[in-house]
Amino acid sequence: MPAREGGRGPAGAAAAGAGALRVLTVTPNPAIDKTYWLERVCLGETLRVRRVAARAGGKGLNVLRVLAALGVSSEATGFVGGHAGAWIRAALDADGLAHDFLQLEEETRSTVTLVEADGRVTELLEPGPPVGGREAEAFLAHLDRLAARAAFVTMSGSLPPGLDPAYYAEMVRVVQASGARACVDTSGAALAAAVPARPFLVKINHHELRQWMQTQGQAAPDDAGEPVPRWVIDGARALVEAGAEVAVVTCGAQGSCLATRAEGWYARPLALAPKHAGGVNPVGSGDAFFAGLLAGWHRFGDWPGALRVATAAGASNAEHPVAGTVDAGDVWRRSAEVYVAGV
């Protein structure tokens, strides 16, 4: 059965006014994300969960939530199907978040995050529903229509089964042709396919950068340089040479760096103060960083300012128990504390 377009959710963030930023977030493989807090994961034993939370998940939906929290007009799209897909639509409606998904016949996946008392995190990721050729083509047309009214389009995470990694490149080309700016956060073969399609921005972590460099035949030594390893800075610049206009690489506790063809910057991370008994939960911090980068770029009009807001957003997410959650006041206030220097 061919795909059909789903109905639009509520408006969510305030309607864009003059000069307002509009962002479309693409989550090709969303999920119902379940987070379990427990004392310890012991394989082969019965485990008692202390607390559980469930929400509409996927990297792009984390980006959506943080954008909305930071006052950015945003909308989500991707593939959803079955009862789980209906649950995701309802959950976004309940949160006042705008969405316009393409409907599949197959059931949307679930993911499980196990958070132990010592802060260790384990994730269980289902593969997702298969997407056929007709559905893939229908989504590109759907994306073209939605991207035409956005300034930026973020594309985050894995592709569902049935889609070739080159599909990321197709999405980038559709977005760029619409007049919006394509911003990519993916890994592996999908990243390798997307970069030559010339996205506006690539945002990845240093593990994903190492993997990409290996596919390009480039060395990525195991040094622990400070503030970030030199190979990370060089790798970000290599992404720009390969096709991205802007490349951003996060390195966890070592900070992050951003490169354009002409300039580069390093941002030092903030100290964390968890707002719950479970301690630091880094899941979703990269997505919060991604959202903060765009919100910061819009507010300050430059990349150092964008890095400051991105760093504060990533830190705020890590201080909360559920991915895609930030305290907007903390983000804007603490962004002024972030040290940024040229590299």
C-alpha positions in Angstrom: 0.0 0.0 0.0 1.5 3.4 -0.9 2.4 5.8 1.9 -0.1 8.5 2.9 0.6 11.8 4.6 -0.4 12.1 8.2 -2.3 15.0 9.6 -0.6 18.0 11.1 -0.1 18.4 14.8 -0.7 21.6 16.8 1.4 24.6 16.1 3.7 24.1 19.1 6.1 27.0 19.2 4.8 30.4 18.4 4.3 31.2 14.7 7.3 32.6 13.0 7.3 36.4 12.9 9.6 38.7 10.9 13.1 37.4 11.1 12.0 34.3 13.1 13.9 31.1 12.6 12.0 28.1 11.4 13.5 24.6 11.6 12.2 21.3 10.3 13.6 18.3 12.1 13.7 15.0 10.2 13.8 11.7 12.2 13.8 8.9 9.6 13.5 6.2 12.3 11.7 7.5 15.3 10.8 5.3 18.3 8.9 5.1 21.6 11.8 5.7 24.0 11.6 4.1 27.3 14.0 4.9 30.1 14.4 2.6 33.1 16.3 3.6 36.2 17.6 0.7 38.3 20.4 0.0 40.7 22.5 -2.2 38.5 22.2 -4.2 35.2 23.1 -7.8 35.9 22.7 -10.1 32.9 20.8 -13.3 33.6 19.0 -11.9 36.6 15.6 -10.4 37.4 16.0 -6.7 37.6 13.7 -4.4 39.5 13.1 -1.0 38.0 12.9 2.0 40.3 11.4 4.4 37.9 10.3 4.4 34.2 9.5 7.1 31.6 8.3 6.9 28.0 8.2 9.5 25.3 8.2 10.0 21.6 11.9 9.5 20.8 14.6 9.6 18.2 17.4 12.1 17.7 15.4 14.5 15.6 12.6 14.6 18.1 15.1 15.4 20.9 16.3 18.3 18.7 12.6 19.4 18.2 12.0 19.5 22.0 15.1 21.5 22.7 14.4 24.0 19.9 10.9 24.5 21.2 12.2 25.0 24.7 14.6 27.7 23.4 11.8 29.5 21.6 12.5 28.3 18.0 9.5 27.6 15.7 10.0 24.0 14.7 8.2 21.0 13.2 9.0 17.3 13.0 8.7 14.8 10.2 9.8 11.3 9.4 8.2 7.9 9.0 5.7 6.5 11.6 3.5 3.5 11.6 1.1 1.3 13.5 -0.1 1.7 17.1 3.4 3.0 18.2 3.3 5.6 15.5 -0.2 6.8 16.7 1.3 6.9 20.2 4.1 9.2 19.0 1.7 11.5 17.3 -0.5 11.7 20.4 2.5 12.3 22.7 3.8 15.2 20.5 0.3 16.6 20.4 0.1 16.5 24.2 3.4 18.4 24.4 2.2 21.0 21.9 4.9 20.1 19.3 4.2 20.5 15.6 4.6 17.4 13.3 3.7 16.2 9.9 4.8 12.5 9.4 4.5 10.1 6.6 2.4 7.0 7.6 3.7 3.5 7.2 1.8 0.2 7.5 4.5 -1.4 9.7 4.9 -0.7 13.4 7.3 2.0 14.6 10.1 0.7 16.8 10.8 1.1 20.5 14.1 1.7 22.3 15.1 1.1 25.9 17.7 3.0 27.9 18.9 1.5 31.2 20.3 4.0 33.6 22.2 2.5 36.6 22.8 4.2 39.9 26.4 4.8 39.1 25.5 6.7 35.9 26.3 3.9 33.5 23.9 3.9 30.5 23.0 1.0 28.3 20.8 1.4 25.2 18.7 -1.3 23.4 17.8 -0.2 19.9 15.3 -2.0 17.7 15.9 -1.7 13.9 12.6 -0.1 13.0 10.0 -0.8 10.3 11.0 -1.5 6.7 10.5 1.3 4.1 9.7 0.3 0.5 10.6 2.1 -2.7 7.2 3.8 -3.1 7.3 5.1 0.5 10.8 6.4 0.0 9.8 8.3 -3.0 6.7 9.7 -1.3 8.8 10.9 1.6 11.2 12.9 -0.6 8.2 14.7 -2.1 6.8 15.3 1.4 10.2 16.6 2.5 10.5 19.0 -0.4 7.1 20.5 0.5 7.9 20.9 4.2 11.5 22.2 3.6 10.3 25.0 1.4 8.9 26.8 4.5 12.0 26.2 6.7 15.3 28.0 7.1 17.1 24.9 8.4 16.3 21.2 8.1 18.1 18.9 10.6 18.4 15.2 9.6 19.3 13.0 12.5 20.0 9.4 13.3 19.7 6.1 11.6 17.7 5.1 8.5 15.0 2.4 8.8 15.5 -1.0 7.1 15.0 -0.9 3.4 16.6 2.5 2.8 20.1 2.6 1.3 22.6 4.9 3.0 22.6 7.0 -0.1 19.1 8.1 0.9 20.7 10.6 3.2 22.4 12.2 0.2 19.0 12.3 -1.6 17.4 14.1 1.4 20.3 16.6 1.5 19.8 17.4 -2.2 16.1 17.8 -1.8 16.5 20.2 1.1 19.2 22.3 -0.5 17.2 22.5 -3.7 14.2 23.8 -1.7 16.3 26.8 -0.5 16.6 25.5 3.1 19.9 24.6 4.7 20.5 20.9 5.3 22.1 20.0 8.6 23.2 16.4 9.1 23.8 14.3 12.3 24.4 10.7 11.3 27.2 8.2 11.1 28.7 5.3 9.2 27.7 4.8 5.6 24.9 7.4 5.8 27.4 10.1 6.8 29.8 9.0 4.1 27.0 9.4 1.5 25.7 12.7 2.9 28.9 14.7 3.0 29.6 14.7 -0.8 26.0 16.0 -1.3 27.3 19.3 0.2 25.1 19.8 3.3 25.3 23.2 4.9 26.3 21.7 8.3 27.5 18.3 9.6 27.4 17.7 13.4 28.9 14.5 14.7 30.9 13.2 17.7 34.5 12.2 17.7 33.7 8.5 17.5 31.7 9.1 14.4 34.5 11.3 13.0 37.0 8.6 13.5 34.8 6.1 11.7 34.3 8.6 8.8 38.0 9.3 8.5 38.8 5.6 8.3 36.4 5.3 5.4 38.3 8.1 3.7 41.7 6.4 4.3 42.7 9.0 6.9 44.5 8.3 10.1 42.9 9.1 13.5 45.5 8.5 16.2 44.6 7.6 19.8 46.0 10.8 21.4 44.2 12.7 24.2 45.1 16.2 23.3 43.9 19.2 25.1 41.6 21.1 24.6 40.7 18.6 21.8 43.0 16.3 19.9 44.6 17.8 16.9 43.2 15.0 14.7 39.7 16.1 15.6 40.3 19.6 14.5 41.9 18.3 11.3 39.0 15.9 10.8 36.5 18.7 11.1 38.4 20.6 8.4 38.5 17.4 6.3 34.7 17.2 6.4 34.6 20.8 5.1 37.0 19.9 2.3 34.8 16.8 1.5 31.6 18.9 1.0 30.2 20.3 4.2 30.1 24.1 4.6 30.4 23.9 8.4 31.6 20.9 10.4 31.1 20.5 14.2 32.6 17.7 16.3 31.7 17.1 19.9 34.2 15.4 22.2 32.3 14.9 25.4 34.3 16.1 28.4 37.0 17.6 26.2 34.6 20.0 24.5 33.8 20.6 20.9 35.2 22.3 17.8 33.7 23.9 14.7 35.3 24.5 11.3 34.4 26.4 8.3 36.5 26.9 5.2 38.1 30.0 6.6 38.0 29.7 10.4 37.8 27.3 13.4 36.8 27.5 17.1 37.0 25.4 20.2 34.4 25.4 23.0 35.2 24.3 26.5 32.5 22.2 28.3 30.7 23.4 31.4 30.8 21.7 34.8 27.6 19.6 35.3 25.2 19.9 38.3 22.6 17.0 37.9 19.1 18.0 38.8 18.0 14.5 39.9 19.2 11.7 42.1 20.3 9.5 39.1 23.3 11.7 38.3 24.5 12.7 34.9 22.6 11.2 31.9 24.4 12.1 28.6 21.8 10.5 26.3 20.4 13.2 24.0 23.1 15.7 24.9 24.4 15.7 21.3 20.9 16.4 20.1 20.5 19.3 22.5 23.8 20.6 21.4 22.6 20.4 17.8 19.4 22.4 18.6 21.4 24.9 20.7 23.8 25.5 17.8 21.0 26.6 15.5 19.2 28.6 18.2 22.5 30.3 19.1 23.5 31.0 15.6 20.1 32.7 15.1 20.4 34.8 18.2 24.0 35.9 17.9 24.7 35.6 14.2 28.1 34.1 14.5 29.6 30.6 15.2 31.3 31.4 18.5 28.0 32.5 19.9 26.3 29.4 18.5 28.9 27.2 20.1 28.3 28.8 23.5 24.6 28.2 23.4 25.1 24.6 22.0 27.5 23.8 24.8 25.1 25.1 27.5 22.2 23.2 25.9 24.2 19.9 25.8 25.2 20.4 29.5 21.6 21.2 30.5 20.3 18.0 28.9 23.0 15.9 30.7 21.7 17.4 34.0 18.2 16.1 33.4 17.0 12.5 33.6 15.3 12.2 30.2 16.9 12.9 26.8 15.8 16.1 25.0 15.1 18.1 28.2 16.7 21.4 29.0 16.2 24.4 31.2 16.0 27.3 28.8 16.8 29.8 31.4 20.0 27.9 32.4 21.0 27.5 28.7 20.8 31.2 27.9 22.4 32.2 31.2 25.2 29.7 31.2 26.0 30.2 27.5 27.8 33.4 28.6 30.1 31.3 30.8 31.3 29.1 27.9 34.9 29.7 26.9 35.4 29.8 23.1 38.7 30.3 21.3 40.0 30.2 17.7 41.9 27.1 16.6 
